[in-house]
């Protein structure tokens, strides 16, 4: 599938090159097309590189695999609650889809004074996937939530923030 997307991208790029050569496309238009194609290629590469991420379903009873050596954190939801930005010595973390992300780079959003502070330091797959700011939805209960919605949130956070660990299921 990724090969097909890359082939289509290369076909589009080839067509743009041909149009530029044939019609002497103005530079501003050419630059815009190159940026669009570049963004498309970047998104396809990102999509294929994150396809290995599988959303964890807390209701599944399978044994959790050992954490990657690159993981910095393997936390229970109660342990995650310390990472809200209230302590300046700790990063701001949140969990979605069973993965822990360091959102410190977005402290103006997730920090103690940010509009999304409600998500900092918690497992919030449900709230993020259904677009809820209700504190009752800050959990990983995925009942009635589509897998695609959760995967979309995992992709968003993977693209924007550092994946730093996994949320422990049994604590």
trRosetta pair geometry for C-beta under 8 A, 3 or more apart (Angstrom, degrees):
i j d omega theta_ij theta_ji phi_ij phi_ji
1 4 5.7 -51 -154 31 33 112
1 5 6.7 30 151 -15 65 104
2 5 5.6 -55 -150 37 36 111
2 6 6.2 34 152 -17 68 106
2 44 6.8 133 -148 171 79 97
2 47 7.6 179 -107 94 97 96
2 48 4.1 59 -112 -100 137 135
2 51 7.9 -122 -61 -6 121 150
3 6 5.8 -57 -148 39 30 109
3 7 6.2 34 152 -22 65 106
4 7 5.6 -53 -148 35 30 114
4 8 6.5 31 153 -19 64 103
5 8 5.7 -50 -148 35 32 111
5 9 6.4 35 151 -20 63 105
5 44 4.7 -177 134 -141 129 130
5 47 7.9 -41 110 72 172 134
5 48 7.8 -168 57 -51 136 116
6 9 5.4 -51 -149 36 34 116
6 10 6.4 35 153 -19 66 103
6 41 7.6 65 -123 -132 73 85
6 44 6.3 165 -73 134 69 145
7 10 5.8 -53 -148 37 31 110
7 11 6.4 35 151 -22 64 104
8 11 5.5 -53 -150 34 33 115
8 12 6.5 34 151 -19 65 103
9 12 5.7 -53 -151 34 32 111
9 13 6.3 31 152 -17 65 107
9 37 6.7 127 -165 -163 88 89
9 40 5.8 180 -117 116 110 115
9 41 5.3 118 -175 -86 151 83
9 44 6.3 -116 -46 6 144 158
10 13 5.5 -53 -145 39 34 113
10 14 6.2 38 154 -22 66 104
11 14 5.7 -52 -147 35 30 113
11 15 6.4 31 153 -19 63 105
12 15 5.7 -55 -150 36 31 112
12 16 6.4 32 152 -19 65 105
12 37 6.0 -175 110 -113 116 111
12 40 7.7 -3 72 81 153 158
13 16 5.7 -53 -149 35 32 112
13 17 6.5 35 152 -20 64 104
13 37 5.3 117 -84 -171 88 152
14 17 5.7 -53 -150 35 32 113
14 18 6.4 32 152 -18 65 105
15 18 5.7 -53 -148 37 32 112
15 19 6.3 33 153 -19 65 105
16 19 5.6 -53 -146 37 32 111
16 20 6.3 34 154 -21 65 105
16 30 7.7 127 172 -138 107 71
16 33 5.0 170 -142 151 136 138
16 34 7.5 165 141 -71 150 62
16 37 6.7 -110 1 -44 157 146
17 20 5.7 -55 -149 35 30 112
17 21 6.3 26 155 -16 65 108
18 21 5.8 -57 -146 39 30 108
18 22 6.0 20 159 -14 66 114
19 22 6.0 -61 -138 43 27 105
19 23 5.7 -23 179 26 66 114
19 25 5.9 50 126 -47 92 128
20 23 7.2 -74 -123 56 15 77
20 24 7.3 46 -178 -115 53 20
20 25 4.5 -70 -111 22 66 114
20 30 5.5 70 -110 -111 123 117
25 29 5.1 -112 172 87 103 118
25 30 4.8 128 103 -63 115 93
25 33 7.7 -6 146 7 157 142
26 29 4.7 84 65 11 87 105
26 30 6.9 -157 93 -8 42 90
27 30 5.5 -57 -145 38 32 114
27 31 6.1 34 157 -22 67 105
28 31 5.8 -51 -146 35 29 112
28 32 6.5 31 153 -19 62 105
29 32 5.7 -54 -152 35 32 112
29 33 6.5 31 152 -18 65 105
30 33 5.8 -57 -152 36 31 110
30 34 6.3 30 152 -19 66 106
31 34 5.7 -54 -147 36 32 111
31 35 6.4 33 154 -20 65 105
32 35 5.7 -54 -149 35 31 112
32 36 6.4 31 153 -19 65 106
33 36 5.7 -53 -147 36 32 112
33 37 6.3 27 157 -14 67 107
34 37 5.9 -56 -145 41 30 107
34 38 6.0 33 154 -22 64 110
35 38 5.6 -55 -144 38 28 114
35 39 6.3 30 156 -19 64 105
36 39 5.9 -55 -149 35 28 110
36 40 6.4 29 151 -20 63 106
37 40 5.5 -54 -149 35 33 115
37 41 6.3 34 153 -19 67 103
38 41 5.8 -52 -147 36 31 109
38 42 6.2 31 154 -19 64 107
39 42 5.6 -55 -146 38 31 113
39 43 6.3 30 155 -19 65 105
40 43 5.8 -56 -148 36 29 108
40 44 6.4 28 153 -19 64 106
41 44 5.7 -56 -149 36 31 110
41 45 6.3 29 154 -17 66 105
42 45 5.9 -54 -147 37 30 109
42 46 6.2 31 153 -18 64 109
43 46 5.5 -54 -144 40 32 113
43 47 6.0 38 154 -25 66 105
44 47 5.5 -50 -144 34 30 114
44 48 6.4 24 157 -13 64 105
45 48 6.0 -57 -148 40 30 104
45 49 6.1 23 156 -16 66 111
46 49 5.8 -60 -141 41 28 105
46 50 6.1 10 164 -6 66 112
46 155 7.9 100 141 -164 106 96
46 158 7.9 149 -177 113 101 106
46 159 5.9 47 -175 -105 143 100
47 50 6.4 -65 -140 44 23 97
47 51 6.5 45 154 -51 60 97
47 155 7.6 13 -111 -140 66 130
48 51 5.6 -32 -150 -3 34 121
49 52 7.5 -44 171 9 40 103
50 53 5.2 -25 -178 11 76 117
50 154 7.6 164 173 125 122 96
50 155 5.7 121 120 -117 153 79
50 158 5.0 115 -121 119 135 156
50 159 7.5 -60 -47 -57 154 78
53 97 7.4 62 159 125 112 143
53 99 6.9 -20 -153 -53 121 148
53 151 7.8 146 103 -140 102 82
53 154 5.6 -169 133 151 137 133
53 155 7.8 172 66 -76 138 63
53 158 6.4 -131 -24 -75 163 151
53 163 8.0 -133 -99 -109 132 158
55 97 4.1 -87 -128 -149 84 108
55 98 6.7 132 -168 17 50 108
55 125 7.9 117 -160 -143 112 135
55 147 6.1 176 55 -158 142 84
55 150 4.7 89 -138 117 154 122
55 151 5.4 -103 -36 -74 126 75
55 154 6.0 -145 -85 -29 92 148
56 60 7.5 -124 -172 39 68 120
56 97 6.1 119 26 165 74 59
56 98 2.8 47 31 -32 129 160
56 99 7.7 150 2 -33 111 67
56 140 8.0 -12 92 -172 99 136
56 166 7.7 95 -34 -158 150 105
56 167 7.5 -158 59 58 149 99
56 169 7.4 -134 163 -74 136 113
57 60 4.6 86 80 -15 98 105
57 142 6.2 -93 -131 44 79 144
58 98 7.5 175 -63 -80 77 104
58 140 5.0 106 -31 118 137 119
58 141 7.4 -67 51 -91 135 41
58 142 7.1 148 23 4 93 103
58 169 5.9 168 -134 -135 77 101
59 142 7.6 -115 -5 48 108 100
64 166 7.4 158 -170 132 123 142
64 168 7.1 -98 -19 -137 177 60
64 169 5.8 178 -58 11 127 114
64 170 7.8 -148 -10 12 126 96
67 71 4.1 -88 172 49 115 151
67 74 4.8 -113 -58 -68 147 129
67 165 6.7 -12 -145 -146 133 79
67 166 5.8 -155 -108 23 97 116
68 71 4.7 117 59 -23 79 96
71 74 6.2 57 138 -53 136 90
71 164 6.8 98 -153 161 59 44
71 165 4.4 94 -167 -110 100 67
71 166 6.3 -35 -133 -1 146 85
72 102 8.0 21 52 -51 141 125
72 164 4.5 -36 39 -176 111 97
72 165 5.6 -95 61 -52 62 108
73 93 7.0 -14 42 -125 172 158
73 100 5.2 -70 84 87 123 157
73 164 5.4 45 19 126 104 99
73 165 3.2 -112 70 -14 74 163
73 166 7.7 -174 100 34 71 41
74 165 5.5 -142 -65 -170 47 117
74 166 5.6 6 -117 61 79 83
74 168 5.9 79 163 -57 82 95
75 79 4.1 -137 -161 89 99 118
75 80 4.7 128 121 -62 134 79
75 93 7.8 88 31 118 153 154
75 95 8.0 -142 72 -60 107 132
75 100 6.4 80 32 -80 110 152
75 165 6.7 74 2 117 89 144
75 167 6.4 -41 73 -123 73 57
75 168 6.2 -132 105 2 22 98
76 79 4.7 94 50 6 77 102
76 80 7.0 -135 93 -10 40 88
76 167 7.6 78 -132 -170 20 74
76 168 4.8 -44 -81 61 61 120
76 171 3.1 100 -125 -112 128 163
77 80 5.4 -51 -146 31 34 119
77 81 7.0 50 154 -36 61 94
77 95 7.5 -105 -103 35 76 146
77 122 6.8 32 -160 -149 94 61
77 123 4.8 -66 -108 -5 107 119
77 140 7.8 -134 -80 -4 129 116
77 167 6.7 39 -66 -162 71 117
77 171 6.8 -172 24 46 74 144
78 81 5.9 -39 -163 9 35 119
78 171 6.4 -161 20 129 105 140
79 82 6.5 -41 -179 10 48 110
79 171 7.6 -130 -4 -146 103 154
80 83 5.9 -63 -170 31 53 111
80 93 6.1 -113 -154 100 87 119
80 94 7.8 88 176 -125 122 30
80 95 6.0 -50 -137 -18 159 119
80 100 7.0 -144 -114 -116 117 119
80 121 5.7 148 139 -169 74 53
80 122 6.3 129 114 -100 119 23
80 123 6.5 97 65 -41 161 77
80 167 6.9 -14 -55 -117 143 98
81 84 7.0 0 -179 -43 50 107
81 121 4.7 69 -142 162 35 110
81 122 6.4 39 -94 -80 73 72
82 87 7.1 -7 172 14 84 135
82 90 6.5 -85 134 178 92 173
82 121 6.6 177 48 -137 21 117
83 90 5.4 -125 -114 147 69 121
83 91 6.1 2 -155 84 112 66
83 92 6.1 140 158 -139 83 27
83 93 3.8 14 122 27 147 101
83 120 7.1 -129 115 173 68 84
83 121 4.9 166 70 -99 60 80
84 87 7.9 88 52 14 75 77
84 92 6.6 9 175 -128 18 83
84 112 6.8 75 135 -78 98 79
84 117 7.2 56 -175 -170 98 87
84 120 4.4 103 -142 121 62 112
84 121 3.7 -38 -70 -24 80 137
85 88 7.8 29 -174 -91 56 49
85 90 7.8 -131 -87 85 25 87
85 92 4.3 8 -62 -88 96 112
85 104 7.6 157 -96 -114 95 73
85 107 6.1 142 -126 -140 134 93
85 110 6.6 152 -35 118 139 78
85 111 4.0 -161 174 -134 161 66
85 112 5.1 -148 101 -30 110 78
85 114 7.9 54 51 9 169 116
85 117 7.3 -98 44 -130 132 95
85 120 5.7 -36 -2 -179 106 158
85 121 7.9 -121 3 -35 71 108
86 112 5.7 99 -85 -77 64 124
87 90 4.4 47 88 16 111 109
91 102 4.9 -31 163 -142 144 104
91 104 4.5 -84 -152 -50 85 129
91 164 7.8 75 91 5 157 175
92 102 7.1 104 71 -166 56 59
92 103 5.1 -69 105 75 103 80
92 104 4.7 143 30 -83 87 62
92 106 7.7 -112 84 70 135 73
92 107 6.0 149 0 -101 145 77
92 110 5.0 138 150 112 143 118
92 111 6.1 -99 -76 -85 152 63
92 120 5.1 -51 -165 -139 103 117
92 121 7.5 -76 -154 -44 67 77
93 100 5.5 2 -173 -175 119 103
93 101 6.8 154 -152 78 67 43
93 102 5.9 -38 -96 -100 77 53
93 103 6.9 137 -117 17 23 83
93 120 7.4 98 62 -160 37 68
93 121 6.5 77 68 -89 75 45
93 164 7.0 -95 -117 60 113 131
94 100 7.4 168 88 -148 27 61
94 101 5.9 -19 63 58 75 92
94 103 5.7 9 12 -2 105 132
94 110 6.9 -116 -28 -146 126 139
94 119 5.0 17 -122 147 148 92
94 120 5.8 -89 -66 -113 103 34
94 121 7.0 -34 -89 0 68 22
94 122 6.4 -3 -134 57 82 54
94 123 7.9 148 -176 -97 65 25
94 124 5.9 -34 -172 24 113 114
94 157 7.8 -122 81 -125 105 144
95 98 6.9 -2 179 -137 110 10
95 99 6.5 168 -150 82 72 35
95 100 5.0 -36 -92 -93 87 65
95 101 7.3 156 -98 13 34 74
95 122 7.1 -106 33 124 90 35
95 123 4.2 -30 74 -108 122 67
95 124 6.9 130 69 18 63 64
95 125 7.2 -45 121 -42 79 87
95 140 7.3 -37 113 -71 115 117
95 167 4.4 64 -148 -60 152 130
96 99 6.4 -24 69 59 59 85
96 101 6.9 -9 23 1 97 120
96 123 7.8 155 -76 -160 35 58
96 124 6.3 -37 -83 74 83 70
96 125 5.0 131 -147 -93 60 68
96 128 5.4 -40 -113 51 128 153
96 129 7.7 149 -156 -45 108 91
96 150 7.2 -176 170 -160 90 77
96 153 4.9 -110 171 130 143 118
96 154 5.8 -162 113 -81 103 64
96 157 5.7 138 45 -1 132 152
97 125 5.6 130 -51 -112 43 118
97 150 5.1 131 -87 166 97 102
97 151 7.0 95 -104 -88 144 41
97 153 6.6 167 -30 84 110 100
97 154 4.1 -17 14 -74 158 118
98 125 7.6 16 -27 -64 56 139
98 140 7.1 83 -67 -142 66 141
98 166 6.1 1 154 -157 84 85
98 167 5.2 -128 -152 44 49 102
98 169 7.7 -11 -128 -70 110 92
99 154 6.2 91 28 -134 133 101
99 157 7.5 165 93 94 119 132
99 158 7.8 11 114 -72 160 94
99 163 5.7 -38 177 -143 125 104
99 165 7.4 150 -165 90 58 41
99 166 6.2 -46 -111 -107 49 59
99 167 7.1 -69 -23 -6 7 91
100 163 7.5 108 76 -163 52 59
100 164 5.4 -67 103 71 97 82
100 165 4.0 -6 49 69 124 88
100 166 6.4 -122 0 -56 95 7
100 167 5.9 133 -54 -55 93 75
101 157 4.5 -99 -68 171 165 124
101 158 7.7 -117 -99 -72 123 45
101 161 4.5 78 177 102 116 128
101 162 6.7 144 -157 77 69 45
101 163 5.9 -43 -99 -100 75 49
101 164 6.6 119 -132 14 23 89
102 105 7.6 77 121 -4 86 89
102 161 6.0 -168 72 173 55 107
102 162 4.6 -8 46 65 108 102
102 164 4.7 67 -30 -22 103 138
103 106 4.8 -47 178 49 88 107
103 107 7.7 146 126 -67 74 48
103 109 7.5 -84 163 77 119 105
103 110 4.6 55 117 16 128 165
103 120 7.1 -126 68 -104 126 85
103 157 7.6 -63 -79 -141 104 103
103 161 5.1 -39 -93 -118 63 155
104 107 5.7 7 -169 -59 51 99
104 110 7.9 -94 -87 73 26 123
105 161 6.4 -174 40 -115 115 84
105 162 8.0 108 -8 -3 123 94
106 109 4.4 -31 163 39 102 114
106 110 5.2 69 103 3 97 107
106 114 7.7 89 142 -139 81 161
106 116 8.0 -8 136 59 122 131
106 160 7.5 30 -45 148 132 119
106 161 6.9 -69 -2 -82 116 117
107 110 6.3 -74 -119 61 31 80
107 111 3.9 44 -177 -46 76 121
107 114 6.9 -161 157 -46 41 135
108 111 6.5 -1 -76 20 17 117
108 113 8.0 -37 -147 83 50 92
108 114 5.7 126 146 -99 31 109
109 114 4.5 92 158 -169 15 135
109 115 6.2 -43 -148 47 65 82
109 116 4.8 14 161 31 88 115
110 114 5.2 -11 7 73 12 155
110 116 5.2 -39 -89 91 62 101
110 117 6.2 123 -171 -96 37 46
110 119 6.3 -72 -127 73 98 97
110 120 4.6 128 174 -71 93 108
111 114 4.7 104 48 -16 65 113
111 117 6.4 -41 96 -97 28 98
111 120 7.1 88 -94 -69 19 160
112 117 5.8 69 -135 -128 21 138
112 120 8.0 -89 -68 59 47 157
113 117 7.1 123 32 -57 9 137
114 117 4.9 139 64 -52 79 85
114 120 7.8 99 57 -32 122 129
116 119 5.1 -21 167 22 93 114
116 120 7.4 112 120 -32 76 87
117 120 5.4 -42 -158 13 51 119
118 124 7.9 114 122 -113 80 149
118 127 7.7 -124 122 163 113 160
118 133 6.0 98 53 -160 162 78
118 135 6.6 -118 -158 -89 116 76
118 138 6.6 -132 157 -75 92 135
119 122 6.4 -124 -165 55 39 100
119 124 4.7 -102 -138 32 86 169
119 127 6.8 -157 -97 93 95 134
119 128 6.7 71 -123 -66 136 104
119 138 7.0 -162 -108 -121 54 109
122 138 5.0 14 131 171 149 117
122 139 7.9 -61 166 -78 112 41
123 138 7.5 119 78 163 52 71
123 139 6.2 29 94 -151 96 36
123 140 4.6 -40 148 -40 124 105
123 167 5.6 84 -98 -137 118 159
124 127 4.5 -46 -173 45 96 114
124 128 5.3 92 122 -21 96 100
124 137 7.6 63 -155 121 81 76
124 138 4.7 -38 -107 -142 93 72
124 139 7.2 31 -110 -4 42 17
124 140 7.9 -47 -32 -66 7 64
125 128 6.3 -68 -146 43 22 104
125 129 5.8 15 164 -16 63 119
125 139 7.5 -49 45 111 81 39
125 140 4.6 58 25 -122 121 67
125 142 6.3 -38 119 -77 128 95
125 145 7.5 139 135 110 94 164
125 150 5.6 18 -171 -129 107 108
125 153 7.0 155 -142 81 62 148
126 129 6.0 -67 -144 40 22 107
126 130 6.3 -10 170 7 63 112
126 132 7.3 -25 130 44 81 126
126 137 4.9 -137 114 -176 109 81
126 138 7.4 -163 62 -105 100 9
126 139 5.4 9 18 68 130 69
126 140 6.6 -177 -22 -117 93 14
126 141 5.4 10 -62 63 142 69
126 142 6.4 -148 -83 -87 84 47
126 145 5.9 -140 -124 -49 69 151
127 130 6.7 -75 -142 49 21 88
127 131 8.0 -99 168 83 53 3
127 132 4.7 -105 -141 72 68 90
127 133 7.1 86 -168 -93 115 21
127 134 7.0 -157 -117 57 103 67
127 137 4.0 125 -84 116 80 103
127 138 5.0 -2 -25 -83 141 54
127 139 7.6 101 -22 22 94 50
128 131 7.6 26 -172 -74 27 36
128 153 4.6 103 127 -137 119 146
129 142 7.6 28 46 -125 162 85
129 145 4.9 65 111 -165 140 129
129 146 7.7 -166 173 54 121 65
129 149 4.1 94 -169 131 98 109
129 150 4.8 -23 -96 -78 139 62
129 152 7.5 119 -126 58 78 97
129 153 5.4 -93 -80 -18 72 139
130 137 6.6 -105 57 -162 122 145
130 145 6.1 -99 -52 -109 102 104
130 149 7.0 46 -68 160 53 151
132 137 4.1 38 95 53 139 164
134 137 4.7 79 74 2 95 106
134 138 7.9 -151 99 -21 55 78
135 138 5.6 -37 -159 5 48 118
140 167 7.3 179 -63 104 152 156
142 145 4.6 -99 -161 55 67 115
142 147 7.8 53 174 -88 137 59
142 150 6.3 -17 -124 -60 124 144
145 149 5.7 -110 180 68 87 130
145 150 6.2 83 135 -47 119 103
146 149 4.5 99 65 -3 89 101
146 150 7.3 -161 96 -1 52 81
147 150 5.8 -57 -155 39 37 109
147 151 6.1 36 150 -18 70 109
148 151 5.6 -54 -141 41 31 112
148 152 6.2 40 154 -27 64 103
149 152 5.6 -50 -151 30 29 116
149 153 6.8 27 151 -15 61 102
150 153 5.8 -55 -155 35 35 110
150 154 6.4 37 148 -20 67 103
151 154 5.4 -49 -146 35 36 114
151 155 6.3 39 153 -20 66 103
152 155 5.7 -53 -149 36 30 112
152 156 6.4 36 151 -23 63 103
153 156 5.4 -47 -146 32 35 115
153 157 6.4 24 158 -9 66 105
154 157 6.2 -62 -149 43 28 103
154 158 6.0 31 153 -22 65 112
155 158 5.6 -55 -141 38 29 113
155 159 6.2 28 160 -19 65 108
156 159 6.1 -63 -153 36 24 108
156 160 6.2 -6 161 2 63 119
157 160 6.0 -70 -135 50 29 97
157 161 5.2 -37 -170 42 73 109
157 163 7.6 102 125 -80 96 81
158 161 7.6 -60 -92 59 12 66
158 163 5.9 5 -116 -51 77 117
168 171 5.2 95 103 -56 120 107
